[in-house]
């Protein structure tokens, strides 16, 4: 794990593996000599693979306490759900465009109904804006839910 490689990505992976290994060691409650040995392995990463662990911990200790892994959050699924929900905001924008296009056509056909048509257009736009706000709230809920 402590070897250096030609590519930057592989060195980054090796460094992350060393940090993960060190954090797991530091999280366990170890006697003083074992803790000093883990600190020495941090100072000299090349020696970390040669040293044998001085104490075997129980399987119960690995899953509870300070060394327990955090609950995994599937962030990719949340982002995809949010993105799919945000498609509906584009549908609301298209609906508003069609609404005002129909207003222009209606006013061209019957100019005497201009005030009534504009009132109906504003009512329709209010419904579409409400739908867009609800969609944005649901998308935020999907993004930040577990």
ZAFIMI-871445 format. One record per residue (C-alpha): residue in three letters; x, y, z. Coordinates in steps of 0.25 Angstrom, whole numbers, padded with zeros to 4 digits, always signed. Example, Ala and Ser with C-alpha at 12.3 -4.5 7.8 and 13.67 -1.06 7.14 Angstrom:
2
ALA+0049-0018+0031SER+0055-0004+0029
end
This chain:
146
UNK+0000+0000+0000UNK+0011+0010+0003UNK+0018+0008-0011UNK+0019+0020-0020UNK+0014+0018-0035UNK+0016+0026-0048UNK+0002+0032-0049UNK-0003+0042-0039UNK-0017+0035-0038UNK-0010+0022-0032UNK-0002+0030-0022UNK-0015+0037-0018UNK-0022+0024-0016UNK-0010+0018-0008UNK-0010+0031+0001UNK-0025+0029+0003UNK-0023+0015+0007UNK-0012+0018+0017UNK-0021+0029+0023UNK-0032+0020+0024UNK-0024+0009+0031UNK-0018+0019+0040UNK-0032+0025+0044UNK-0037+0010+0047UNK-0024+0008+0056UNK-0026+0021+0063UNK-0041+0019+0065UNK-0039+0006+0073UNK-0036+0006+0088UNK-0022+0000+0088UNK-0012-0002+0099UNK+0000+0008+0100UNK+0011+0000+0092UNK+0001-0003+0081UNK-0003+0011+0080UNK+0012+0015+0079UNK+0014+0004+0068UNK+0002+0010+0060UNK+0008+0024+0061UNK+0022+0019+0056UNK+0015+0013+0044UNK+0009+0026+0041UNK+0023+0032+0041UNK+0029+0022+0032UNK+0018+0017+0023UNK+0028+0007+0016UNK+0029-0001+0029UNK+0014-0002+0031UNK+0012-0014+0022UNK+0024-0021+0029UNK+0019-0019+0043UNK+0009-0030+0049UNK-0002-0025+0057UNK+0001-0027+0072UNK-0014-0029+0076UNK-0025-0036+0069UNK-0039-0029+0072UNK-0052-0036+0073UNK-0062-0035+0061UNK-0071-0028+0071UNK-0061-0017+0073UNK-0060-0015+0058UNK-0074-0012+0056UNK-0077-0003+0069UNK-0071+0008+0076UNK-0061+0018+0070UNK-0057+0009+0059UNK-0071+0006+0053UNK-0073+0011+0039UNK-0083+0022+0037UNK-0096+0019+0030UNK-0094+0020+0015UNK-0102+0031+0009UNK-0105+0028-0006UNK-0103+0042-0011UNK-0103+0038-0026UNK-0117+0033-0025UNK-0122+0045-0018UNK-0116+0054-0028UNK-0122+0046-0039UNK-0136+0047-0033UNK-0134+0062-0031UNK-0130+0063-0046UNK-0142+0055-0051UNK-0152+0063-0042UNK-0146+0076-0047UNK-0150+0072-0061UNK-0164+0076-0057UNK-0159+0091-0055UNK-0156+0091-0070UNK-0170+0086-0073UNK-0176+0098-0064UNK-0167+0108-0072UNK-0173+0101-0085UNK-0187+0103-0080UNK-0185+0117-0076UNK-0180+0120-0091UNK-0192+0113-0097UNK-0201+0120-0087UNK-0196+0134-0092UNK-0196+0129-0107UNK-0210+0126-0105UNK-0213+0139-0099UNK-0207+0146-0111UNK-0215+0138-0121UNK-0228+0140-0113UNK-0225+0155-0112UNK-0223+0155-0127UNK-0236+0148-0130UNK-0245+0156-0121UNK-0239+0169-0116UNK-0251+0172-0107UNK-0248+0160-0098UNK-0234+0166-0095UNK-0237+0168-0080UNK-0244+0155-0077UNK-0233+0147-0085UNK-0222+0154-0077UNK-0229+0150-0064UNK-0230+0136-0068UNK-0216+0136-0072UNK-0211+0141-0059UNK-0219+0130-0051UNK-0213+0119-0060UNK-0199+0125-0058UNK-0202+0125-0043UNK-0205+0110-0043UNK-0193+0107-0052UNK-0184+0115-0042UNK-0190+0108-0030UNK-0187+0094-0037UNK-0172+0099-0040UNK-0170+0103-0025UNK-0176+0089-0021UNK-0167+0082-0031UNK-0155+0090-0026UNK-0158+0086-0011UNK-0160+0072-0014UNK-0146+0072-0022UNK-0140+0078-0010UNK-0146+0067-0001UNK-0141+0056-0010UNK-0127+0063-0011UNK-0125+0063+0004UNK-0132+0051+0008UNK-0125+0038+0013
end
